């Protein structure tokens, strides 16, 4: 691939991405936020269970 074809390819990609509807730009942000909340919630529940089971063994 020569420089001109590569430049045309980059131009096509930039034009294709700029024509996306707003919802397609928001979906990655929403899914990332949901993933963060699910991961945080899972860790919080796991830590609480560890703490509860750990306090039973201390007595």
C-alpha positions in Angstrom: 0.0 0.0 0.0 1.5 3.3 -1.0 1.1 6.6 0.8 -1.7 7.9 -1.4 -3.9 4.8 -0.9 -3.2 4.9 2.9 -4.2 8.5 3.0 -7.4 7.7 1.1 -8.1 4.9 3.6 -7.6 7.2 6.6 -9.9 9.9 5.0 -12.6 7.3 4.4 -12.4 6.1 8.0 -12.6 9.6 9.4 -15.6 10.4 7.2 -17.4 7.1 8.1 -16.9 7.8 11.8 -18.1 11.4 11.6 -21.5 10.3 10.1 -22.4 8.1 13.0 -25.7 9.0 14.8 -25.4 10.3 18.3 -26.7 7.1 19.9 -23.8 5.2 18.4 -21.4 7.6 20.1 -23.2 7.3 23.5 -23.5 3.5 23.6 -19.8 2.9 24.4 -20.0 5.4 27.3 -23.1 3.8 28.7 -21.8 0.3 28.5 -18.5 1.3 30.1 -20.4 3.0 33.0 -22.6 -0.1 33.5 -19.5 -2.3 33.5 -17.9 -0.2 36.2 -21.0 -0.2 38.4 -21.4 -4.0 38.0 -17.7 -4.6 38.9 -17.9 -2.2 41.8 -21.0 -3.8 43.1 -19.6 -7.3 42.7 -16.5 -6.4 44.7 -18.5 -4.7 47.4 -20.7 -7.8 47.9 -17.7 -10.1 47.9 -15.8 -7.9 50.4 -18.9 -7.8 52.7 -19.2 -11.6 52.6 -15.5 -12.0 53.3 -15.8 -9.6 56.3 -18.9 -11.4 57.7 -17.3 -14.8 57.3 -14.0 -13.5 58.7 -15.7 -12.1 61.8 -17.4 -15.5 62.5 -14.0 -17.2 62.6 -12.5 -14.6 65.0 -14.9 -15.6 67.8 
